[in-house]
């Protein structure tokens, strides 16, 4: 199916039945809402039966309505403005039981991340990181939080880790200009995707470096340059980016790499504990007595 499902629907409009045209018209006018409706809710909104919605999906060449819904969701997730996200979130979540609804949505995203992440790519990323000369980590806007978290622990585990700052494109490329073979860049981005992150990963790939993409979908522009694609769900339709599943994936990556480094990491933390004690870095329990 074409990535632009709206064009497909418009092209087939003349062939649709009356009920199917009602569905098509609703989707074309309200695609941001339709993508998150069940077949029954879409039927009510379009003034047709649920079975008509299911037949509409078959008419478009899908195996069922869930596939049509997923196609719409993939298409729009990088197009929605913050205002549209607020409107859709308001309809999906409402104003009651927000805590329960949001946490359950996040739990579901972790579950899907566990099901969808390639074990081959995950293990390959761990192997590549364990052998890397230098590691570059890049994430802009809300993903910068994840990048900083990953860099915090990798700086303890590796000799050469660079957290790339994305204040401007020129400064970003100056920071990665020396990336080369045997180096790794980790790019982190979710809808709406960062152009700077995409360009940096393309540059690194062209220089012969290994590329790890932490993003939400195989259709993400980050995945195109990636040697290792680590999929983490982050598709809450809201003005707030949900980072729970990506953070959980990053935790797993840190732990897996740490286990690979074994005794070396133990020696590092033994030295750190001495430094922390000597320079009184952490609050001791006896200080509270």
C-alpha positions in Angstrom: 0.0 0.0 0.0 1.2 3.5 -0.8 2.7 5.4 2.1 0.2 8.2 1.3 -3.0 6.5 2.0 -5.0 9.7 1.5 -4.0 9.9 -2.2 -5.1 6.3 -2.6 -8.5 7.0 -1.0 -9.0 10.1 -3.2 -8.2 8.2 -6.3 -10.6 5.4 -5.6 -13.5 7.7 -4.5 -15.4 7.3 -7.7 -15.5 3.5 -7.3 -16.8 3.5 -3.7 -20.3 2.7 -2.7 -22.4 5.5 -1.0 -21.4 4.2 2.5 -17.8 3.9 1.6 -17.7 7.4 0.3 -19.0 8.6 3.6 -16.1 6.8 5.3 -13.6 8.2 2.8 -14.8 11.7 3.2 -14.6 11.5 7.0 -11.0 10.1 6.8 -9.9 12.8 4.3 -11.3 15.6 6.5 -10.4 14.1 9.9 -7.4 11.7 9.3 -5.8 12.9 12.6 -8.8 11.5 14.5 -9.7 8.5 12.3 -6.3 6.9 12.8 -7.1 6.4 16.5 -10.7 5.2 16.2 -11.9 1.7 16.3 -14.0 0.4 13.3 -17.1 0.9 15.4 -16.3 4.5 16.3 -15.3 5.4 12.8 -18.6 3.9 11.6 -20.6 6.1 14.0 -18.6 9.2 13.0 -19.1 8.5 9.3 -22.8 7.5 9.7 -22.3 3.9 8.6 -22.2 0.4 10.2 -19.0 -1.2 11.6 -19.2 -3.9 8.9 -19.1 -1.2 6.2 -15.9 0.2 7.7 -14.4 -3.3 7.6 -15.4 -3.8 3.9 -14.0 -0.4 3.2 -10.6 -1.6 4.4 -10.8 -4.7 2.2 -11.7 -2.5 -0.7 -8.4 -0.6 -0.2 -6.5 -3.8 -0.3 -5.9 -4.4 3.4 -6.4 -7.7 5.2 -8.6 -5.9 7.8 -9.4 -2.6 9.5 -6.4 -2.8 11.9 -4.0 -2.6 8.9 -5.8 0.5 7.5 -5.7 2.1 11.0 -1.9 1.4 11.2 -1.3 2.8 7.8 -3.1 6.0 8.8 -1.2 6.2 12.1 2.2 5.7 10.3 1.3 8.5 7.8 0.2 11.1 10.3 2.5 10.7 13.3 5.1 13.0 11.8 2.5 15.5 10.5 0.4 16.3 13.6 1.0 19.7 15.1 1.0 20.1 18.9 -2.5 21.5 18.8 -3.8 18.5 16.8 -2.0 16.2 19.4 -3.8 18.0 22.2 -7.2 17.6 20.5 -6.7 13.9 19.8 -5.3 13.2 23.3 -8.4 15.0 24.7 -10.7 12.6 22.8 -8.6 9.5 23.6 -7.9 10.1 27.2 -10.5 12.6 28.4 -10.2 14.4 31.7 -10.9 11.6 34.1 -8.7 8.7 35.3 -5.8 10.3 33.4 -3.2 8.6 35.7 -4.6 5.2 35.0 -5.0 5.8 31.3 -1.6 7.3 30.6 0.3 4.6 32.7 -1.6 1.8 31.0 -0.8 3.3 27.6 2.9 3.4 28.5 2.8 -0.2 29.8 1.3 -1.2 26.5 4.1 0.6 24.6 6.8 -1.3 26.6 5.0 -4.6 25.8 5.0 -3.8 22.1 8.6 -2.7 22.2 9.5 -6.0 23.8 7.6 -7.8 21.0 8.9 -5.8 18.1 12.6 -5.0 18.8 14.9 -7.2 16.8 17.0 -9.4 19.0 19.5 -9.7 16.2 19.9 -5.9 15.9 20.0 -5.5 19.7 22.8 -8.1 20.1 24.6 -6.7 17.1 24.5 -3.2 18.6 25.9 -4.6 21.9 28.7 -6.4 20.1 29.6 -3.3 18.0 29.5 -1.0 21.1 31.8 -3.3 23.0 34.4 -3.0 20.2 34.0 0.7 19.3 36.9 3.1 19.3 34.7 6.2 19.9 30.9 6.5 20.5 28.9 9.5 19.5 25.4 10.0 21.0 22.9 12.3 19.4 19.3 13.3 20.4 17.6 16.6 20.0 14.6 18.2 21.8 12.9 15.7 24.1 15.2 12.9 22.9 18.1 14.9 24.3 17.0 13.7 27.7 17.6 10.1 26.6 20.9 11.0 24.9 22.2 12.5 28.1 21.1 9.5 30.2 22.8 7.1 27.8 26.0 9.3 27.7 26.1 9.4 31.5 26.5 5.7 31.8 28.6 5.2 28.7 31.1 7.8 29.9 31.7 5.6 32.9 32.0 2.5 30.7 34.1 3.8 27.8 37.1 6.0 27.3 35.8 8.0 24.3 32.1 9.0 24.4 30.9 12.3 22.9 27.4 13.7 23.5 26.6 15.8 20.5 25.0 19.2 21.0 22.5 20.2 18.3 22.3 24.0 18.9 23.1 24.5 15.3 23.8 22.3 12.3 27.3 23.7 11.7 28.3 23.1 15.3 26.8 19.6 15.2 28.9 18.7 12.1 32.0 20.2 13.7 31.5 17.7 16.6 31.2 14.7 14.4 33.6 15.6 11.6 36.3 13.2 12.7 33.9 10.2 13.0 35.3 7.2 11.0 35.4 3.4 10.7 35.4 1.6 14.0 33.4 4.4 15.6 29.7 4.3 16.4 27.0 7.0 16.3 23.7 6.4 18.2 20.9 8.6 16.9 17.7 8.9 19.0 14.5 10.5 17.5 10.8 10.1 17.5 7.9 11.9 15.7 8.2 14.6 14.8 11.7 13.5 13.7 14.7 15.8 14.0 16.2 16.7 10.6 19.6 17.3 12.3 19.7 13.8 13.7 18.8 12.3 10.4 21.5 14.3 8.6 24.1 13.5 11.2 23.4 9.8 10.9 23.6 9.9 7.1 27.0 11.7 7.4 28.4 9.2 9.8 27.3 6.3 7.6 29.1 7.9 4.7 32.2 8.1 6.8 32.2 4.3 7.4 31.0 4.5 11.0 28.5 2.0 12.4 25.0 3.6 13.0 22.6 2.6 15.7 19.0 4.1 15.4 16.7 4.2 18.4 13.4 5.2 16.9 9.8 4.1 16.7 9.3 2.5 13.3 11.1 0.9 10.3 9.6 3.8 8.3 11.5 6.3 10.4 14.0 8.3 8.4 16.6 7.3 11.0 16.2 3.7 10.1 17.4 4.2 6.5 21.0 4.8 7.6 21.1 2.3 10.4 23.2 -0.8 10.7 21.3 -1.6 13.8 17.6 -0.6 14.2 16.3 -0.6 17.8 12.6 0.0 17.7 10.9 1.6 20.7 7.3 2.7 20.8 6.7 6.3 21.4 3.4 7.0 19.8 1.2 8.7 22.4 -0.8 11.3 20.6 -0.2 14.2 22.9 1.9 17.3 23.1 4.1 15.3 25.5 6.4 12.7 24.0 6.2 9.4 25.8 9.8 8.3 26.6 9.0 5.3 28.8 9.6 2.5 26.3 12.7 4.2 24.7 14.2 4.6 28.2 13.5 1.0 29.0 15.2 -0.1 25.8 18.2 2.1 26.6 18.4 0.6 30.1 18.6 -2.8 28.5 21.3 -1.6 26.1 23.4 -0.2 29.0 23.0 -3.4 31.1 23.8 -5.7 28.2 27.0 -3.7 27.3 27.9 -3.6 31.0 27.7 -7.3 31.2 30.0 -7.7 28.2 32.6 -5.5 29.9 32.4 -7.6 33.0 35.5 -7.3 35.3 36.7 -4.1 33.6 33.4 -2.4 34.7 33.8 -3.8 38.2 37.2 -2.2 38.5 35.9 1.1 37.2 33.1 1.2 39.8 35.5 0.2 42.5 37.7 3.2 41.6 34.6 5.4 41.4 33.4 4.4 44.8 36.7 5.4 46.3 36.6 8.8 44.5 33.0 9.4 45.7 33.9 8.6 49.3 37.0 10.7 49.2 35.3 13.8 47.8 32.0 13.3 49.7 29.9 13.1 46.6 26.9 11.2 48.0 24.9 11.7 51.2 25.7 9.0 53.7 23.1 7.4 55.8 24.9 8.3 59.1 24.8 12.0 58.1 21.1 11.9 58.7 21.3 10.6 62.2 
